[in-house]
């Protein structure tokens, strides 16, 4: 069956009404622009005849009820359907406190945006004839009450039942935590592993078994497309963090059954209080990057002495901004060879050794995946 549709992905909005904004000296994301940046993106997307929009989590700055209310009211006014899943910022606590909603209350705020059943934090919805969305909850709490990224056993059983019933459908999966690694050895890196789903291999095995090829994630605040044995994890950067991106995607299936996904990325360039948002935001990130960079250099796998890490960190001021941009090419020839080589591993270089620019604008040819 020939199939063509267009949709958008806008991730990690971190919506923060002015009275809910709080600061931290190492906060990279510029939540001060959360509402104006979202409005800017929506104004553009309203012109594009979209079939739907996906929002893969971190909808709010820290799960504040007033921010959830603002967003669900704004989504209800869109001219196309919207679907959400919770991020770690949306349900940061199991039980409600003075700042944040309770974890179990999230679906009741988003009844119109995927959660027909408000008794569970995951769902499936038909998007179009022959197209099904599965929205997963990757936020769990361990016995100590700490939040971790994992799909619990009950959700995994439910997922397999849904996938088994949708074998003749095109299935799109949306989940906040990354399923495929987007950074070098992400699942084992002491700073990056918290952005990965702890049981990602188990989920990938299940997705391959049922021929699912497209997963949409957020959380990392980076523009990146990664693939693991036929499953693409398309992660979208944060709307409140440099380079303030969002995506417009078109899926096509021709009469011969060939399928492909075209990805186009856009950026919010300007908002009222930040007329040159790209420059201001990159400066903001660079100004706050020093502690992050010292940690990156001094932890495994580099394990540099603190004094050497502090000496090298200023040269890497724009390192994370370059990663977040997508399609990064990084080289610091004046660095010690070991450090230079490690930084180069973050570049968008294919196994053949040539640049591979697919993170922002590309066309993915979708082969059938199976295990």
C-alpha positions, 0 to 999 in steps of 0.5 A: 500500500502506497503511504505518504505522511508528514510529521514533526518532532519537537523535543525537550521543551522544558516549558517554564512559566516565568515564576517557575524558572530557577537557575543553576550555574551549570544549566546549559538549557536556556529555559528563559526562552521555552515559551517563546521558542515553542511558539516560534516553532509552532508558527512555522509548523502550522504552515506545513500541513502536518499529519501530527507532531511528536513530543518525546519528553521533558515537556516541562522544566521540573514537572510543575503542575502549572507548566503541565497545564499551560502546555496541555492547553496550548497543545489543544489549540494546534491544528494537528494531533499531538502525542507526548511521553514523559521525560525525567523532568516531567515526573521527577518524583514518585509522589507529588511534592510542593514543586512537581506532580506525582508520577502517576498523574502525568497521563491525566494532564495529557488525555487528548495527547495519547493517554486514552487510558490514564491508568498507565504511563504508556499507550498505543494510538492509530495515527493514520490507516496502517500507521501505529504509534507506541508511546513508552514511559522510560522513567522508573524509580528504584527501591531508594526512590531514585529515578532511572531510565528503564522499561519495567517488566509489565510495560515490556510484556504489554509492548510485546502484545501490542507489537504482535497485534500490529505486525501488518502496520507501520509502527513508530516508537517514541520514548524519552531515553536513548535506545541506540548509542549516540555518543562513543560508548554511551551506555558505559560512559560515567557521564553519558550512560544516564541518557541511555535506557538501562535495558536498551538491548532487551528493547532493541531485540523486541523491536527487531523481532517485530520489524520496527525500524523507527524510534524517536527519542530526546533527553540528550539535547543533541541532534543525532541519528544512530542505527543499530542493526536496522533500528534507527534512533532519531534523537532531537535536540532541545528546543531550549538548548543550542541550537534550538532545533526541531525536525520535519519528517516525511515518510514514503512508501512506493508501489513496490514497497520501498520505504524511506524517511526524509529528515529536515531540521530547522532552528529557532533563530530569534525570540523577542528577548534574544534577537540573535538566539543562536549566538547568545545561546552558544555563548551561554553554553560556553560560559557554563561549560568549564565544570562539565569539561573538567569532569569529562576529561578527568573521568574514564576513559581519559582519567586526566589529572585535574590540573591537566583537565583544567588546562585543556578545558578552555580550548573545548569551550564549544565542544558540547555546542558542536556535538549538540549541533549534529554532524560534528567534525572535531580535531584539536591537533595541539592536544596530547595524542591520547586526548586528541584521538578521544575527542575525534571519536565524537565526530560524525565519521563513518566506519569508512573514515569519511564524514557522514552527515545524516544528523540534521538533513538526510534521507534514510532508506528503511530496510526490513529489520528482523532477528 
